[in-house]
Amino acid sequence: MTSALDKRVTAGIIIVGDEILKGQTKDTNSYFICKRLFALGVQVKKISVVADDLEEIANEVADFSKRFTHVITSGGVGPTHDDMTFEGVAKAFGLETVPNQELVDLIRNYFGSDNLDSAKMKMAQVPSTARLQYGINKTMGKKTKYPLVSVGNVYMFPGVPSLLENAFVMLEDMFKDPDITLHTQELYVNCNETNIASDIQQVASKFQQSVVIGSYPDFHNSYYKVKLSLESTSQEDLNSAFKELTKLMPSGTIVEYEKDPIGTAAEHVYDIVLSAQDDSFHLSVREAVQVVEKALDKYRLDEICLGFNGGKDCTALLHLFHAIVQRKYPDNTNKLKALYIRSRQPFPEVELFVSMACQRYNLELIRYEGRIKENLASLAKGHPNIKAVLMGTRKTDPYSVVWKFLRMLSLPYCSLYDQGYTSLGSMNNTHPNPSLQYFDQNGIIAYKPAYELVEDSRERDGRNV
């Protein structure tokens, strides 16, 4: 019996480049392509990385083109001697490479080169039966100026990530199967995979003809330990499998997890603000939002800086600020300014988290080291355009309110908080909070995560000063 899942469009990805195999360049292209193809309902069956070698490229392309609906290559289409993808694809199909007049004209107009033997004109030497695929800019509605080269079911993309991503987005509709709509659901579970493996197998066996279930452990996530992914071309079967799987999970282990808390920041923060509830948590968030909104009414965005040192309080403020900016300036692409006053002996985990936060929230980090008061004076002198600084130092909000905000919205926070640290300072004066200490099943001292601290007054018990 053949299921709809067996009839799905498939793809194989071939990454070409010695620099990938030598570890000199990180491959981000396969990740990007897989993510886009999955959204289109295309099943990626294999990813291969090959050297800048004519025989290797030809052999891999010949094999992939017989096995998969689409073959997508990345890299090796430039003007240098080691760019061999066009030649490799030609050899895979028993073809010669010849100058394509349309490409010759494009390259001549762009580079001003007439010599067919020049390095630039090498990019016009393509397999003899090659087709040129022009994409459409979905924002502007205009045809792309430079085409993608394809032969049969093989599509040859550039290796530069920005070029590949732009081209792929404009051409991706070529790969979509119009007859199949893929439905997906995810379940996040906070228990070890070994404890639920038999339950997963039970549901997977029952729905094996219509639903694919994947189990993905995550040993570093602060919210869950296993992500279960369900895929099906039948919404009804997907819902049934999801319902059965949910019932089989141990009590209290299913987590309401937001996988894109940064992208949905405005939506979820203002859900709290506009809620009819009037408890201390909702009132605290509303008051904080009002303060930031007033600051944004008084100052331009480039005149405001956010104090951020990787701690829980300023992490909450960072997200709050980002959410308000996201709502007030939805088209803003400029970096938000953040002031990082670094301690003299910072934890590596804090440094890593600050760096990751800069990427997640698109921050321009202004670094100083030492005492807060002196560094604020240095900031005013060195950055006179900054008129206001939002400091992530908590004065009135309870410890529990901060943690409720962070965890309700599934926000990333410094990993030290999951190791029993409740207040972060320097390495020489900060330790796990003894109030969270316990003995594990092997009799070894361990610490509960910071959000499990019951008494707010014990927050700084892990600090020497």
C-alpha positions in Angstrom: 0.0 0.0 0.0 1.4 3.4 -1.0 0.7 6.5 1.1 0.6 10.1 0.0 3.8 10.6 1.9 5.5 8.1 -0.4 4.5 10.2 -3.4 6.0 13.4 -2.2 8.4 15.5 -4.3 11.9 14.8 -3.2 15.2 16.6 -3.4 18.9 16.0 -3.0 21.3 18.8 -2.2 25.0 18.8 -3.3 27.3 21.3 -1.7 30.4 21.9 -3.8 33.6 23.3 -2.3 37.0 22.3 -0.8 36.6 25.1 1.7 33.6 23.3 3.3 35.5 20.0 3.5 38.5 21.7 5.0 36.4 23.5 7.7 37.5 26.9 6.3 33.9 28.0 5.6 30.7 27.0 7.4 27.9 25.6 5.3 24.7 27.5 5.9 23.3 26.9 2.5 22.0 23.4 3.1 20.3 24.5 6.3 18.6 27.4 4.4 17.5 25.2 1.5 16.2 22.4 3.7 14.1 24.9 5.7 12.6 26.4 2.6 11.9 23.1 0.9 10.3 21.7 4.0 7.9 24.6 4.0 7.1 23.8 0.3 6.3 20.2 1.2 9.4 18.9 -0.5 11.2 16.0 1.2 15.0 16.4 1.3 16.4 12.9 1.1 20.1 13.5 1.1 22.8 16.2 1.5 26.2 15.6 0.1 29.4 17.7 0.2 31.9 17.2 -2.6 35.3 18.6 -3.4 36.1 20.9 -6.3 36.8 17.8 -8.4 35.3 17.2 -11.8 34.8 13.5 -11.4 33.3 13.7 -7.9 30.8 16.4 -9.0 29.8 14.4 -12.1 29.3 11.1 -10.3 27.3 12.7 -7.5 25.1 14.7 -9.9 24.5 11.6 -12.1 23.5 9.5 -9.0 21.2 12.2 -7.5 19.5 13.1 -10.7 18.2 9.5 -11.0 17.1 9.2 -7.4 15.4 12.5 -6.6 12.8 14.8 -8.2 15.0 17.8 -7.9 18.8 18.1 -7.5 20.0 21.4 -6.1 23.7 22.3 -6.2 25.5 25.1 -4.3 28.9 26.5 -5.3 31.3 26.1 -8.1 29.7 28.4 -10.6 32.1 31.3 -10.4 35.0 32.5 -12.7 38.0 30.8 -11.0 39.9 27.6 -12.1 38.4 25.6 -9.2 34.7 26.4 -10.1 33.7 23.2 -11.9 30.0 22.7 -11.3 29.0 23.5 -14.9 31.5 21.1 -16.3 30.6 18.4 -13.7 26.9 18.6 -14.5 27.7 18.5 -18.2 29.7 15.4 -17.8 27.0 13.8 -15.6 24.6 14.1 -18.6 27.2 13.3 -21.3 27.2 16.9 -22.6 29.7 19.5 -23.6 30.0 23.0 -22.1 29.4 25.8 -24.7 29.1 29.6 -24.5 25.4 30.5 -23.9 24.8 33.7 -26.0 22.3 35.1 -23.5 24.8 34.7 -20.7 27.6 36.1 -22.8 25.6 39.2 -23.5 24.7 39.6 -19.8 28.3 39.2 -18.7 29.6 41.5 -21.4 27.1 44.2 -20.4 27.9 43.9 -16.7 31.7 43.4 -16.8 32.5 44.9 -20.2 34.4 41.8 -21.3 34.4 40.6 -24.9 37.0 37.9 -24.6 35.4 34.4 -24.5 38.6 33.0 -22.9 38.5 35.5 -20.0 37.8 34.3 -16.4 34.5 36.2 -16.3 33.3 34.6 -19.5 33.9 31.2 -17.8 30.5 31.8 -16.2 28.8 31.7 -19.6 30.3 28.3 -20.5 27.4 26.0 -19.5 26.1 22.6 -20.5 24.8 22.6 -24.1 21.2 21.9 -23.1 21.1 24.3 -20.2 18.0 26.3 -19.5 18.1 29.8 -18.0 15.6 30.3 -15.1 14.7 33.8 -14.2 13.0 34.4 -10.9 10.5 37.1 -9.8 11.2 39.5 -7.0 8.1 38.9 -4.9 8.2 42.4 -3.4 8.8 44.4 -6.6 7.2 42.0 -9.0 10.2 42.3 -11.4 12.2 39.6 -13.2 15.7 39.0 -11.9 18.5 40.5 -13.9 20.6 37.3 -13.8 19.3 33.8 -14.4 19.9 30.4 -12.7 21.3 27.7 -14.9 19.6 24.3 -14.9 19.9 21.0 -16.8 17.2 18.4 -16.6 16.3 18.2 -12.9 19.5 19.8 -11.7 19.5 23.5 -10.6 22.9 25.2 -10.0 22.9 27.9 -7.4 25.8 30.1 -6.3 27.8 29.3 -3.2 27.7 32.7 -1.6 24.9 32.5 1.0 23.4 35.9 0.3 23.3 35.3 -3.4 21.9 31.8 -3.0 19.2 32.9 -0.5 18.0 35.8 -2.7 17.9 33.5 -5.8 16.2 30.6 -4.0 13.4 32.7 -2.6 12.6 34.1 -6.1 12.7 30.6 -7.7 11.4 28.3 -5.0 7.9 27.9 -6.5 9.5 25.7 -9.2 10.1 23.0 -6.6 6.7 23.0 -4.9 4.3 20.1 -5.5 0.9 21.7 -6.2 -0.9 18.5 -5.5 0.3 18.1 -1.9 -0.2 20.2 1.1 2.0 19.2 4.1 0.5 19.7 7.5 2.7 19.8 10.6 2.4 20.0 14.4 5.0 20.0 17.1 4.8 18.8 20.7 7.4 19.8 23.3 7.9 17.5 26.2 10.0 18.1 29.4 11.2 14.5 30.1 13.9 12.2 28.8 13.4 10.6 25.4 13.9 7.1 26.9 10.9 7.6 29.1 8.5 8.2 26.1 10.2 6.1 23.3 7.7 3.3 23.5 4.7 5.7 23.5 6.1 7.4 20.4 6.7 4.0 18.7 3.1 3.0 19.5 1.6 6.1 17.8 4.1 6.0 14.9 3.2 2.3 14.1 -0.5 3.0 14.2 -0.3 6.0 11.8 2.7 4.7 9.7 0.8 5.0 6.4 -0.2 8.7 6.8 1.9 10.4 9.6 5.6 10.8 10.0 6.7 11.3 13.6 10.2 12.6 14.5 11.7 12.7 17.9 14.5 15.3 18.6 16.2 15.5 22.0 17.6 18.8 23.1 20.1 18.7 26.0 20.5 22.4 26.3 17.0 23.8 26.1 15.7 25.6 29.2 12.1 24.6 28.6 11.9 21.1 27.1 14.0 18.0 26.6 12.3 16.5 23.5 10.6 18.0 20.5 8.2 15.7 18.7 7.5 16.7 15.1 4.4 15.3 13.2 3.9 15.6 9.4 1.1 14.5 7.2 -0.8 15.3 4.0 -4.0 14.6 6.0 -5.0 17.1 8.5 -7.5 14.7 10.1 -4.9 11.9 10.5 -2.4 14.5 11.9 -4.9 15.7 14.5 -5.7 12.1 15.5 -2.0 11.2 15.9 -1.3 14.4 17.8 -4.2 13.8 20.2 -3.1 10.2 20.9 0.5 11.2 21.4 -0.6 14.0 23.8 -2.6 11.6 25.9 0.3 9.2 26.3 2.8 11.8 27.6 3.5 11.7 31.3 1.4 14.0 33.4 2.7 17.6 33.6 5.5 17.1 31.0 3.9 18.9 28.0 5.3 22.4 27.6 3.6 25.4 26.0 6.6 26.5 24.0 7.0 29.5 21.6 9.7 28.6 19.1 10.0 32.2 17.8 9.7 34.4 20.8 11.7 37.2 19.2 9.7 37.4 16.0 6.4 37.3 17.9 7.5 39.6 20.7 5.0 42.4 20.1 2.1 40.1 19.8 2.7 38.2 23.0 3.8 41.2 25.2 0.7 43.2 24.2 -1.5 40.2 24.8 -0.4 40.6 28.4 -0.8 44.4 28.3 -4.4 44.2 26.9 -5.5 41.3 29.0 -8.4 41.9 31.4 -6.5 40.4 34.3 -5.3 42.8 37.0 -3.0 40.7 39.1 0.5 42.0 40.1 2.1 40.3 37.1 -0.1 42.0 34.5 0.0 45.3 36.3 3.9 45.2 36.4 4.1 44.5 32.7 1.6 47.2 31.8 3.5 49.8 33.9 6.8 48.8 32.4 5.4 49.1 28.8 3.9 52.5 29.6 7.3 53.8 30.8 9.1 52.6 27.6 6.3 53.9 25.4 6.7 57.4 27.0 10.5 57.2 26.4 9.9 56.4 22.8 7.5 59.3 22.5 10.0 61.7 24.0 13.2 60.4 22.2 14.1 59.2 18.8 15.0 55.5 18.6 18.6 56.3 17.9 18.7 58.5 21.1 17.8 55.6 23.4 20.3 53.0 24.7 19.4 49.8 26.7 21.5 48.7 29.6 22.3 45.0 29.1 24.7 42.7 30.9 23.1 39.3 30.3 21.3 39.1 33.7 17.6 38.1 34.0 16.3 41.5 34.8 17.9 43.3 31.8 17.0 40.3 29.6 13.3 40.9 30.5 13.7 44.6 29.7 15.5 43.9 26.4 12.6 41.8 25.3 10.1 44.3 26.4 11.9 47.1 24.6 12.2 45.0 21.5 8.5 44.2 21.6 7.5 47.8 21.9 9.8 48.9 19.1 8.5 46.1 17.0 5.0 47.4 17.4 5.8 51.1 17.1 8.3 50.8 14.2 7.4 47.6 12.4 9.6 48.4 9.4 12.7 49.2 11.5 15.9 47.4 10.5 18.4 49.5 12.3 20.3 48.0 15.3 19.1 48.9 18.8 21.8 50.4 21.0 22.8 48.4 24.0 25.3 49.3 26.8 27.3 46.4 28.2 29.2 47.2 31.3 31.4 44.2 31.7 32.6 42.9 35.0 36.3 42.4 35.5 35.9 38.6 35.8 32.8 37.8 33.7 31.5 34.2 33.4 32.1 32.7 29.9 28.4 31.7 29.9 27.4 35.4 30.3 29.8 36.5 27.6 28.3 33.9 25.2 24.7 34.8 26.1 25.4 38.5 25.5 26.9 37.7 22.1 23.9 35.5 21.2 21.4 38.2 22.4 23.1 40.7 20.1 22.4 38.4 17.1 18.8 37.6 18.2 17.7 41.1 18.9 19.9 42.9 16.3 21.9 44.9 18.9 24.7 47.4 18.5 26.7 46.7 21.6 28.6 49.5 23.3 31.2 48.0 25.7 32.7 49.4 28.9 34.3 47.8 31.9 34.1 48.8 35.6 31.6 50.7 37.6 28.2 51.7 36.3 28.3 55.4 37.3 31.7 56.2 35.7 30.8 54.3 32.6 27.5 56.1 32.2 29.6 59.3 32.2 31.9 57.8 29.6 28.9 56.9 27.5 27.5 60.4 27.6 30.9 61.8 26.5 31.6 59.2 23.8 28.1 59.0 22.5 26.5 62.5 22.9 23.6 61.5 20.6 22.3 59.1 23.3 19.8 61.0 25.4 18.4 58.2 27.6 19.5 54.8 29.0 17.0 52.2 30.0 18.7 50.4 32.9 17.8 46.7 33.5 18.1 47.0 37.3 15.1 45.8 39.2 13.9 47.9 42.2 10.3 47.0 42.9 9.1 44.0 40.8 9.3 40.7 42.7 11.8 38.1 41.6 9.0 35.7 40.7 7.4 38.2 38.4 10.6 38.5 36.3 10.8 34.8 36.0 7.1 34.4 35.1 7.6 37.0 32.3 10.7 35.2 30.9 9.3 31.7 31.0 5.7 32.5 30.0 7.2 33.9 26.7 9.8 31.1 26.3 12.6 33.7 26.3 16.2 32.6 26.0 18.3 33.4 29.1 21.8 32.8 30.4 22.4 29.1 31.0 23.9 29.8 34.5 20.3 30.3 35.8 19.6 26.6 35.0 22.6 25.7 37.2 21.3 27.2 40.4 22.6 30.8 40.0 20.0 33.3 41.0 21.9 36.6 40.8 24.9 37.1 38.5 28.0 39.1 39.3 31.6 38.3 38.7 33.2 34.8 38.8 34.9 35.7 42.1 31.8 36.7 44.0 29.0 34.6 42.5 28.0 31.0 43.3 24.9 28.7 43.0 22.3 29.6 45.5 22.4 27.2 48.5 18.6 27.5 48.8 18.4 25.5 45.6 20.8 22.8 46.6 19.7 19.2 46.7 21.2 15.7 46.4 20.5 13.8 43.1 19.8 10.1 42.8 23.5 9.3 43.0 23.9 11.3 46.2 25.8 14.1 44.5 25.1 17.8 45.2 23.0 19.4 42.5 21.1 22.6 42.1 17.5 23.4 40.9 17.1 26.1 38.3 16.7 29.7 39.4 13.0 30.0 38.6 12.2 27.4 41.3 13.4 29.6 44.1 10.4 30.1 46.4 11.5 32.9 48.7 12.3 36.2 46.8 14.3 37.4 49.7 16.9 34.6 49.1 17.7 35.8 45.6 21.2 37.1 46.5 22.2 34.2 48.8 24.7 33.1 46.1 26.6 36.4 46.1 29.6 37.2 48.4 28.9 40.9 48.3 
